[in-house]
Amino acid sequence: MNEDHRYGQQARLWISWLVVSVLLGYGVVQTAITAAKLFTS
């Protein structure tokens, strides 16, 4: 029982970090695209 609970918490932690990483990566990509458009126009 305890092992399952700890595994569930760890899985949620990994999912949280994954979501944060995806959102940060998306923001960085959008910023880079915007900057490229500004500098190339």
ZADO-396440 format. One record per atom (N, C-alpha, C, CB): residue number from 1; residue in one letter; atom name; x, y, z. Coordinates in steps of 0.1 Angstrom, whole numbers, plus 5000, padded with zeros to 4 digits. Glycine has a CB too. Layout:
<sites>
{nr: NUM&rest: A&atom: CA&c1: X&c2: Y&c3: Z} .
...
</sites>
This chain:
<sites>
{nr: 1&rest: M&atom: N&c1: 5008&c2: 4988&c3: 5000} .
{nr: 1&rest: M&atom: CA&c1: 5000&c2: 5000&c3: 5000} .
{nr: 1&rest: M&atom: C&c1: 5009&c2: 5013&c3: 5000} .
{nr: 1&rest: M&atom: CB&c1: 4991&c2: 5000&c3: 5012} .
{nr: 2&rest: N&atom: N&c1: 5018&c2: 5013&c3: 5009} .
{nr: 2&rest: N&atom: CA&c1: 5027&c2: 5024&c3: 5010} .
{nr: 2&rest: N&atom: C&c1: 5035&c2: 5026&c3: 4997} .
{nr: 2&rest: N&atom: CB&c1: 5036&c2: 5023&c3: 5022} .
{nr: 3&rest: E&atom: N&c1: 5040&c2: 5015&c3: 4991} .
{nr: 3&rest: E&atom: CA&c1: 5048&c2: 5016&c3: 4979} .
{nr: 3&rest: E&atom: C&c1: 5039&c2: 5022&c3: 4968} .
{nr: 3&rest: E&atom: CB&c1: 5053&c2: 5002&c3: 4975} .
{nr: 4&rest: D&atom: N&c1: 5027&c2: 5018&c3: 4966} .
{nr: 4&rest: D&atom: CA&c1: 5018&c2: 5023&c3: 4956} .
{nr: 4&rest: D&atom: C&c1: 5016&c2: 5038&c3: 4958} .
{nr: 4&rest: D&atom: CB&c1: 5005&c2: 5016&c3: 4956} .
{nr: 5&rest: H&atom: N&c1: 5014&c2: 5042&c3: 4970} .
{nr: 5&rest: H&atom: CA&c1: 5011&c2: 5056&c3: 4973} .
{nr: 5&rest: H&atom: C&c1: 5024&c2: 5065&c3: 4969} .
{nr: 5&rest: H&atom: CB&c1: 5008&c2: 5058&c3: 4988} .
{nr: 6&rest: R&atom: N&c1: 5035&c2: 5060&c3: 4972} .
{nr: 6&rest: R&atom: CA&c1: 5048&c2: 5067&c3: 4969} .
{nr: 6&rest: R&atom: C&c1: 5050&c2: 5068&c3: 4954} .
{nr: 6&rest: R&atom: CB&c1: 5060&c2: 5061&c3: 4976} .
{nr: 7&rest: Y&atom: N&c1: 5047&c2: 5057&c3: 4947} .
{nr: 7&rest: Y&atom: CA&c1: 5048&c2: 5056&c3: 4933} .
{nr: 7&rest: Y&atom: C&c1: 5039&c2: 5066&c3: 4926} .
{nr: 7&rest: Y&atom: CB&c1: 5046&c2: 5042&c3: 4927} .
{nr: 8&rest: G&atom: N&c1: 5026&c2: 5067&c3: 4931} .
{nr: 8&rest: G&atom: CA&c1: 5016&c2: 5077&c3: 4926} .
{nr: 8&rest: G&atom: C&c1: 5021&c2: 5091&c3: 4928} .
{nr: 8&rest: G&atom: CB&c1: 5003&c2: 5075&c3: 4933} .
{nr: 9&rest: Q&atom: N&c1: 5027&c2: 5094&c3: 4939} .
{nr: 9&rest: Q&atom: CA&c1: 5032&c2: 5108&c3: 4941} .
{nr: 9&rest: Q&atom: C&c1: 5043&c2: 5111&c3: 4932} .
{nr: 9&rest: Q&atom: CB&c1: 5036&c2: 5109&c3: 4956} .
{nr: 10&rest: Q&atom: N&c1: 5052&c2: 5101&c3: 4930} .
{nr: 10&rest: Q&atom: CA&c1: 5063&c2: 5103&c3: 4921} .
{nr: 10&rest: Q&atom: C&c1: 5059&c2: 5105&c3: 4906} .
{nr: 10&rest: Q&atom: CB&c1: 5073&c2: 5091&c3: 4922} .
{nr: 11&rest: A&atom: N&c1: 5049&c2: 5097&c3: 4902} .
{nr: 11&rest: A&atom: CA&c1: 5043&c2: 5098&c3: 4889} .
{nr: 11&rest: A&atom: C&c1: 5037&c2: 5112&c3: 4887} .
{nr: 11&rest: A&atom: CB&c1: 5033&c2: 5087&c3: 4886} .
{nr: 12&rest: R&atom: N&c1: 5030&c2: 5117&c3: 4897} .
{nr: 12&rest: R&atom: CA&c1: 5024&c2: 5130&c3: 4896} .
{nr: 12&rest: R&atom: C&c1: 5035&c2: 5141&c3: 4895} .
{nr: 12&rest: R&atom: CB&c1: 5015&c2: 5133&c3: 4908} .
{nr: 13&rest: L&atom: N&c1: 5046&c2: 5139&c3: 4902} .
{nr: 13&rest: L&atom: CA&c1: 5057&c2: 5149&c3: 4902} .
{nr: 13&rest: L&atom: C&c1: 5063&c2: 5149&c3: 4888} .
{nr: 13&rest: L&atom: CB&c1: 5067&c2: 5145&c3: 4913} .
{nr: 14&rest: W&atom: N&c1: 5065&c2: 5138&c3: 4882} .
{nr: 14&rest: W&atom: CA&c1: 5071&c2: 5137&c3: 4869} .
{nr: 14&rest: W&atom: C&c1: 5062&c2: 5144&c3: 4859} .
{nr: 14&rest: W&atom: CB&c1: 5074&c2: 5122&c3: 4865} .
{nr: 15&rest: I&atom: N&c1: 5049&c2: 5141&c3: 4860} .
{nr: 15&rest: I&atom: CA&c1: 5039&c2: 5147&c3: 4851} .
{nr: 15&rest: I&atom: C&c1: 5039&c2: 5162&c3: 4852} .
{nr: 15&rest: I&atom: CB&c1: 5025&c2: 5141&c3: 4853} .
{nr: 16&rest: S&atom: N&c1: 5039&c2: 5167&c3: 4864} .
{nr: 16&rest: S&atom: CA&c1: 5040&c2: 5181&c3: 4867} .
{nr: 16&rest: S&atom: C&c1: 5052&c2: 5188&c3: 4860} .
{nr: 16&rest: S&atom: CB&c1: 5040&c2: 5184&c3: 4882} .
{nr: 17&rest: W&atom: N&c1: 5064&c2: 5181&c3: 4862} .
{nr: 17&rest: W&atom: CA&c1: 5076&c2: 5187&c3: 4856} .
{nr: 17&rest: W&atom: C&c1: 5075&c2: 5186&c3: 4841} .
{nr: 17&rest: W&atom: CB&c1: 5088&c2: 5179&c3: 4861} .
{nr: 18&rest: L&atom: N&c1: 5069&c2: 5176&c3: 4836} .
{nr: 18&rest: L&atom: CA&c1: 5068&c2: 5174&c3: 4821} .
{nr: 18&rest: L&atom: C&c1: 5059&c2: 5185&c3: 4815} .
{nr: 18&rest: L&atom: CB&c1: 5062&c2: 5160&c3: 4818} .
{nr: 19&rest: V&atom: N&c1: 5048&c2: 5188&c3: 4822} .
{nr: 19&rest: V&atom: CA&c1: 5039&c2: 5199&c3: 4817} .
{nr: 19&rest: V&atom: C&c1: 5046&c2: 5213&c3: 4818} .
{nr: 19&rest: V&atom: CB&c1: 5026&c2: 5200&c3: 4826} .
{nr: 20&rest: V&atom: N&c1: 5053&c2: 5215&c3: 4829} .
{nr: 20&rest: V&atom: CA&c1: 5061&c2: 5228&c3: 4831} .
{nr: 20&rest: V&atom: C&c1: 5071&c2: 5229&c3: 4820} .
{nr: 20&rest: V&atom: CB&c1: 5067&c2: 5228&c3: 4845} .
{nr: 21&rest: S&atom: N&c1: 5078&c2: 5218&c3: 4817} .
{nr: 21&rest: S&atom: CA&c1: 5089&c2: 5218&c3: 4807} .
{nr: 21&rest: S&atom: C&c1: 5083&c2: 5221&c3: 4793} .
{nr: 21&rest: S&atom: CB&c1: 5096&c2: 5205&c3: 4806} .
{nr: 22&rest: V&atom: N&c1: 5072&c2: 5215&c3: 4790} .
{nr: 22&rest: V&atom: CA&c1: 5065&c2: 5217&c3: 4777} .
{nr: 22&rest: V&atom: C&c1: 5061&c2: 5232&c3: 4775} .
{nr: 22&rest: V&atom: CB&c1: 5053&c2: 5208&c3: 4775} .
{nr: 23&rest: L&atom: N&c1: 5055&c2: 5237&c3: 4786} .
{nr: 23&rest: L&atom: CA&c1: 5050&c2: 5251&c3: 4785} .
{nr: 23&rest: L&atom: C&c1: 5062&c2: 5261&c3: 4784} .
{nr: 23&rest: L&atom: CB&c1: 5042&c2: 5254&c3: 4798} .
{nr: 24&rest: L&atom: N&c1: 5072&c2: 5258&c3: 4792} .
{nr: 24&rest: L&atom: CA&c1: 5084&c2: 5267&c3: 4791} .
{nr: 24&rest: L&atom: C&c1: 5090&c2: 5266&c3: 4777} .
{nr: 24&rest: L&atom: CB&c1: 5095&c2: 5263&c3: 4801} .
{nr: 25&rest: G&atom: N&c1: 5091&c2: 5254&c3: 4772} .
{nr: 25&rest: G&atom: CA&c1: 5097&c2: 5252&c3: 4758} .
{nr: 25&rest: G&atom: C&c1: 5089&c2: 5259&c3: 4748} .
{nr: 25&rest: G&atom: CB&c1: 5098&c2: 5237&c3: 4755} .
{nr: 26&rest: Y&atom: N&c1: 5076&c2: 5258&c3: 4749} .
{nr: 26&rest: Y&atom: CA&c1: 5067&c2: 5264&c3: 4740} .
{nr: 26&rest: Y&atom: C&c1: 5068&c2: 5279&c3: 4740} .
{nr: 26&rest: Y&atom: CB&c1: 5052&c2: 5261&c3: 4743} .
{nr: 27&rest: G&atom: N&c1: 5069&c2: 5285&c3: 4752} .
{nr: 27&rest: G&atom: CA&c1: 5071&c2: 5299&c3: 4754} .
{nr: 27&rest: G&atom: C&c1: 5084&c2: 5304&c3: 4747} .
{nr: 27&rest: G&atom: CB&c1: 5071&c2: 5303&c3: 4768} .
{nr: 28&rest: V&atom: N&c1: 5095&c2: 5296&c3: 4750} .
{nr: 28&rest: V&atom: CA&c1: 5108&c2: 5299&c3: 4744} .
{nr: 28&rest: V&atom: C&c1: 5108&c2: 5299&c3: 4729} .
{nr: 28&rest: V&atom: CB&c1: 5119&c2: 5290&c3: 4749} .
{nr: 29&rest: V&atom: N&c1: 5101&c2: 5289&c3: 4723} .
{nr: 29&rest: V&atom: CA&c1: 5100&c2: 5288&c3: 4709} .
{nr: 29&rest: V&atom: C&c1: 5092&c2: 5299&c3: 4703} .
{nr: 29&rest: V&atom: CB&c1: 5093&c2: 5274&c3: 4705} .
{nr: 30&rest: Q&atom: N&c1: 5081&c2: 5303&c3: 4709} .
{nr: 30&rest: Q&atom: CA&c1: 5073&c2: 5314&c3: 4704} .
{nr: 30&rest: Q&atom: C&c1: 5081&c2: 5327&c3: 4705} .
{nr: 30&rest: Q&atom: CB&c1: 5060&c2: 5315&c3: 4713} .
{nr: 31&rest: T&atom: N&c1: 5088&c2: 5329&c3: 4716} .
{nr: 31&rest: T&atom: CA&c1: 5096&c2: 5341&c3: 4717} .
{nr: 31&rest: T&atom: C&c1: 5107&c2: 5341&c3: 4706} .
{nr: 31&rest: T&atom: CB&c1: 5103&c2: 5342&c3: 4731} .
{nr: 32&rest: A&atom: N&c1: 5113&c2: 5330&c3: 4703} .
{nr: 32&rest: A&atom: CA&c1: 5124&c2: 5329&c3: 4693} .
{nr: 32&rest: A&atom: C&c1: 5118&c2: 5332&c3: 4679} .
{nr: 32&rest: A&atom: CB&c1: 5130&c2: 5315&c3: 4693} .
{nr: 33&rest: I&atom: N&c1: 5106&c2: 5327&c3: 4676} .
{nr: 33&rest: I&atom: CA&c1: 5099&c2: 5329&c3: 4663} .
{nr: 33&rest: I&atom: C&c1: 5096&c2: 5344&c3: 4662} .
{nr: 33&rest: I&atom: CB&c1: 5087&c2: 5321&c3: 4662} .
{nr: 34&rest: T&atom: N&c1: 5090&c2: 5350&c3: 4673} .
{nr: 34&rest: T&atom: CA&c1: 5087&c2: 5364&c3: 4672} .
{nr: 34&rest: T&atom: C&c1: 5099&c2: 5373&c3: 4670} .
{nr: 34&rest: T&atom: CB&c1: 5080&c2: 5368&c3: 4685} .
{nr: 35&rest: A&atom: N&c1: 5110&c2: 5370&c3: 4677} .
{nr: 35&rest: A&atom: CA&c1: 5122&c2: 5377&c3: 4676} .
{nr: 35&rest: A&atom: C&c1: 5128&c2: 5376&c3: 4662} .
{nr: 35&rest: A&atom: CB&c1: 5133&c2: 5372&c3: 4686} .
{nr: 36&rest: A&atom: N&c1: 5127&c2: 5364&c3: 4656} .
{nr: 36&rest: A&atom: CA&c1: 5132&c2: 5361&c3: 4643} .
{nr: 36&rest: A&atom: C&c1: 5124&c2: 5370&c3: 4633} .
{nr: 36&rest: A&atom: CB&c1: 5132&c2: 5346&c3: 4639} .
{nr: 37&rest: K&atom: N&c1: 5111&c2: 5370&c3: 4635} .
{nr: 37&rest: K&atom: CA&c1: 5103&c2: 5378&c3: 4626} .
{nr: 37&rest: K&atom: C&c1: 5106&c2: 5393&c3: 4627} .
{nr: 37&rest: K&atom: CB&c1: 5087&c2: 5376&c3: 4629} .
{nr: 38&rest: L&atom: N&c1: 5108&c2: 5398&c3: 4639} .
{nr: 38&rest: L&atom: CA&c1: 5112&c2: 5412&c3: 4641} .
{nr: 38&rest: L&atom: C&c1: 5125&c2: 5415&c3: 4634} .
{nr: 38&rest: L&atom: CB&c1: 5112&c2: 5415&c3: 4656} .
{nr: 39&rest: F&atom: N&c1: 5135&c2: 5407&c3: 4636} .
{nr: 39&rest: F&atom: CA&c1: 5148&c2: 5410&c3: 4631} .
{nr: 39&rest: F&atom: C&c1: 5149&c2: 5408&c3: 4616} .
{nr: 39&rest: F&atom: CB&c1: 5158&c2: 5401&c3: 4638} .
{nr: 40&rest: T&atom: N&c1: 5141&c2: 5399&c3: 4610} .
{nr: 40&rest: T&atom: CA&c1: 5142&c2: 5396&c3: 4596} .
{nr: 40&rest: T&atom: C&c1: 5133&c2: 5406&c3: 4587} .
{nr: 40&rest: T&atom: CB&c1: 5138&c2: 5382&c3: 4593} .
{nr: 41&rest: S&atom: N&c1: 5124&c2: 5413&c3: 4594} .
{nr: 41&rest: S&atom: CA&c1: 5115&c2: 5421&c3: 4586} .
{nr: 41&rest: S&atom: C&c1: 5121&c2: 5435&c3: 4583} .
{nr: 41&rest: S&atom: CB&c1: 5101&c2: 5422&c3: 4592} .
</sites>
